[in-house]
Amino acid sequence: MPRARAQDVLLVSKSTKKTLDLFRAGASLEKRTGYLLDILVSKATADRLELSMALLLAAKAATTGGRRSFRSATSRAYYSMYHALRATAFFSYQGDDHEEHSKLPSGIPADFADRQNWENDLKNARYERNRADYDPYPKNDLVFRSIAEQLIQKAEELIPTVKAYLQKKGCRL
């Protein structure tokens, strides 16, 4: 028969209804899935990184063929970077507190390799994505060619950096 430690009962006794409901939800989630919450966090992180890789492939595909679109490639490359760094922030902070595009750069962990440059790169990529997605000018799609190529290259550099960081931090990818 399990025994409740005094500090655990004290925690429950001082918890609000909302906190107790969250405890129940966590216990239910682990029971329902058969996985501890830490494993589910790793899985969610790995799935977001997988999405990042798929978006990188979409960005590359948008630069080739007869229906190429450098605006689309710019957008997809940004989202590849966004989801890679969102996975990093999610795992590092153990929550999706940096989902907003404007908040994510500050959510890159302090110990992430070359953090300041990645923060600036993500901000720049977002600026270019906004131009590509929302501004009707310039009309010539070729203006975005070098931007798309640069962002694809950045995403290609970022993904292995994110993988190495997450593995070092104990994420099961």
Long-range contacts (C-beta under 8 A, 24 or more apart in sequence): 39-172, 41-90, 41-91, 41-94, 42-91, 42-171, 42-172, 42-173, 43-172, 44-90, 45-87, 45-90, 45-91, 45-166, 45-171, 45-173, 46-87, 46-171, 46-172, 46-173, 48-83, 48-84, 48-86, 48-87, 48-90, 49-83, 49-84, 49-87, 49-159, 49-162, 49-163, 49-166, 49-173, 51-83, 52-79, 52-80, 52-81, 52-82, 52-83, 52-84, 52-87, 52-155, 52-159, 52-162, 53-80, 53-159, 55-79, 55-80, 55-83, 55-155, 56-80, 56-152, 56-155, 56-156, 56-159, 59-148, 59-151, 59-152, 59-155, 60-152, 62-148, 63-145, 63-148, 63-149, 63-152, 68-141, 69-141, 70-132, 70-141, 70-142, 70-143, 70-144, 70-145, 70-147, 70-148, 71-132, 71-133, 71-141, 71-144, 71-148, 72-132, 73-144, 73-148, 73-151, 73-152, 74-128, 74-129, 74-131, 74-132, 74-144, 74-147, 74-148, 74-151, 75-129, 75-132, 75-133, 77-125, 77-148, 77-151, 77-152, 77-154, 77-155, 78-125, 78-126, 78-128, 78-129, 78-151, 79-129, 80-155, 80-158, 80-159, 81-121, 81-122, 81-125, 81-151, 81-154, 81-155, 81-158, 82-122, 82-125, 82-126, 84-155, 84-158, 84-159, 84-162, 85-118, 85-122, 85-158, 85-162, 87-162, 87-166, 88-112, 88-162, 88-165, 88-166, 91-166, 91-169, 91-171, 92-169, 101-126, 109-165, 112-161, 112-165, 113-161, 113-164, 113-165, 114-161, 118-158, 118-161, 121-154, 121-158, 125-151, 125-154
